Structures are given as structure tokens and as C-alpha cells.
Amino acid sequence: MTPEMQNIAAILRAGAASAMGIEEIIQQEISDWKRDPLRKLMLIGEQYYGLDHDVLKHKRMTIGEGGIPIEAIHLANNKLPHGFVRKLVDQKVGYLLSKPLSIQTENISYEDLLKDFFSKSFLRLLQSVGREAINKGKAWVHVYYNPEGVLSLKRIPSEECIPLWRDAAHTELDALIRVYEVEVYEGKMKKTIKKIEFWDTTGVYRYVLDGVGMSPDIEAGDRGTHFTFVEGDNELPMNWQRVPFVCFKYHEDELPLVKFVQALVDDYDRKKSDNSNNLDDLPNSIYVIKNYDGQDLGEFRRNLSVFRAVKVMDDGGVDTLSLDIDTEAYKTHQDMNRKDIYEFGRGVDTQSDKFGNSPSGIALKFLYQDLDLDANDIETEFQASLEQLRWFIDTHLANSGLGDYSGETVDFILNRDILINEMDTITNAKNSVGVISDETIVANHPWVTNTQDEMKRLESDRKKAFEDEAYMNQLNGTTA
């Protein structure tokens, strides 16, 4: 991307002269984005998550007349995709994003407002964003007001978004181009049209892209603001001071998971499919024919499959050559492939023999080490994105008259769904009594889902036990 293109929004706002108009720049950006290897990786990541692997396009070829390759339709062609990418993605999302988000701030009223916003529906959105980010390198969340005036969030497919960053680290968004397709009816015919939106801090420009070029989107409105403030009968168009899109990255390099495991998964798929083909083809073996009384090999195969017999002449005969499969070499290669997939995909192979021996807490931490490393990177990026999202929430609260909380400090904690050895954890909790606080012990107990509720129950139990003891002492004193 050229420096001129990086400063599109700045050029527009300053009204500076440019060799290229805004529509030409947008078209150039879209053209570049279509050829961008990162966009191709996004689409591959989505395909592999849906088990649409390259092995499904495989054809078994042979040499025909004149040395021309032709498809060998008479041979088995099993196509066996394996859902390693889907499992790794779901494993990371389940490990890091399956539990509710923890919000820590000293301002209790502010904490309550944030908890109302980060509800269960937000957790579902966050999991969807997590899958998108891991599959495509990054995910985009659009901040908007719904028709009821409620501040809302919506995930936008990453391949539709072309960011124009203000900085090389990709932390400040200058503008964003969104390209997407919609289906419309023209008379009785349904057709697909391509729409374009250009978002910056001055609002949004809308276009329709056809075979001729770009034209203003008259139906949706060629120009608009980010939202409209309604007070009584008055409507006031307004814009955020920031572009209303937040980027959630998988890693700092914005590369998807499939980048690191696709070749290994493809090899695993091919070897498994080839082995299945060999098993299907083996019963036919290779036939050695002597003095065959027939016209061609096709007739020979037909007689053998239909009549289980073949006619030969004089001292003719039919022998077979067996094709032996090196099972041990195949198994060793696939085992190495599987280990590499989980190694470089930073996941946990739940079929590992180590899981069958009731591993201790230390052993489990070792097994989850790679997954933890990946989760640490994701958590760092997501916490930065949540902080950007918080700016929109704080601005909304201030505009709504609910208070200015922009100066407050907030920590967003992603609670991991960690596999533990309960016996070890409970024993360690008992041994920690008197060493650390009761609240910390309760928070780390494997059976506790809500620390504050459990602390209230404990306090209630202690109070009841004290009252029961006092009552018994009273009875004993009366009896004596």
C-alpha cells in the first residue's frame, strides 16, 4: 500500500488535491485486496474450518494415448478430509472464551454498567469473533445503534473489510472500506450486486459496483453519518470521533492458524486417502495373463467381476501379483504428521496416551503448555481490542447522562477453562488455609463457579453454626 493510499482519510478531510479521486483510490484498494495473499489465507481458513479441504479436489490420473494425462475413473478415489483445523480452532475458543468475561474496577457503579453490556449475548459474540480471528488472522466488530437506540455490536466478515491504518503497528484506524454482496430482485429476477462502504470519522460513503464502475448507492443513501440522535421530534446526525470498527487479532502478525498447519493437514489427508484407495484396489491386485482368449483388458476385467472366471487358450493362465502395504511405515508417518499438526497448531492432542493415566496437575500444565502460549497471545490482543471497545461504551454512557467513566481503570480478564486434577487442587486448597485468604482459596476450588456467591454461603453457614452452638450451650446451661 502506497503512502498516498494510507492517508486517504486525511487527504479527504484536509481537502488536499490528489492525483487520484476517492472513487479511484477505493477501486484500486479493492483490486489490490482481491489479490492480497492475506485475503486468500482468510478464505482458506474458512474453508478448512468447514472441512472443505484441497483433498476433495483430488483426481487420480493415468497416462492415456499419446502420453496425455487422463482421469483414472476405474480406480478408487477416496477423499478423506480430517477436521484438525476445526478442532484446534474450537479448542482454543473453548479454552479461552467459554467462560464469562471478568471485569475488575474499583468503581462499583461503573462495574455494574459494564456487566450489563458484557452480558451472555456478548459472550456468544466474543466466541464468534474468536473463531473468526483464529480462522482469518483478525476479526472485525462494527459498533452501531440498533433501531431501538441500543448500543450494539456486529461481527463483519474479515474478507469484506479493507483497513486503512494510521500507524505501522496497526493500532489506530484511519478509515475502513467494506465490500460485500447482497441479493436483490429486479422485477421477477433475483441478482447479486456488490456494495461498497467507505467509513471514516466524517461518516460513511456508499457506492454500488457494477460492470461499468462505481456509482452512488441511491437506495441506501450515498452519504450518511455513523448514527442519529433522536430527541423528541428532532433528529440530529452524529459521528463518533473514531471509526466505529474494532479489530480483534489472533496474533500481532495477523496470520490465521491455517497458515501453520495447512501443508501438514493436506499431507495427512492425502496419505489417508491413498491408503484407503490401496485397500479398495488391492483385491483386484495386478493380473498376469497368458494366452488370453479375449479382445481387450476391459473385457477381461468384466468377465472376472461378473462371472468370476476367464477363458484362456491352450496352456494359458492367469496369475496375480500382490501389492503389499507397508503398514508400519504408513502408521509412523501419520503419527508424526499428527504430532506436528498439534505442535505447530499449538493445541492439545486429546488422543495422547498421557491422558489415560490420570495425569497430575503438573503433567496437565505441561500438556497444555503450547495451548497456554497461544492463549496468552490471543488474550493480549483481545484485551487491547476490548480497551478500544470500551472507548465507545464510555462515550455512550457520557452521552446518555450516565456518567463520565473515561478516567477509570478497568482490567478485562479472560477466564480459561483449564483441565485440572481435582484431587490435587482440593488438597492444595486445604493446605493453603491460613496461608492465603479464604476468598483466594474459594476462587481456585474446582467446584466453585461464582466466588462471591460462595463466600456469602460460607458466611451464612458460619453464622448458622455459631447460632446453633450458642443454642446448644444455652440448653446445656439450663439443664445443668
Secondary structure, DSSP 8 states (H G I E B T S, - for coil): --HHHHTHHHHHHHT---SS-HHHHHHHHHHHHHH-HHHHHHHHHHHHHTT--GGGG---EEE-GGG-EEE-TTS--------HHHHHHHHHHHHHHSS--EEE-S-HHHHHHHHHHS-HHHHHHHHHHHHHHHHHSEEEEEEEE-TTS-EEEEEE-GGGEEEEESSTTS-SEEEEEEEEEEEEEETTEEEEEEEEEEEETTEEEEEEE-SS-EEE-TTT-SEE-SEEEEETTEEEEE--SS-SEEEEESSTT---THHHHHHHHHHHHHHHHHHHHHHHHGGG-EEEEEEE-SS-HHHHHHHHHHHS---EEEEEEEEEE-----HHHHHHHHHHHHHHHHHHTT---TTSGGGGG---HHHHHHHTHHHHHHHHHHHHHHHHHHHHHHHHHHHHHHHTTS---TT---EEE--------HHHHHHHHHHTBTTB-HHHHHHT-TT-S-HHHHHHHHHHHHHHHHHHHHHHHHHHHHH-
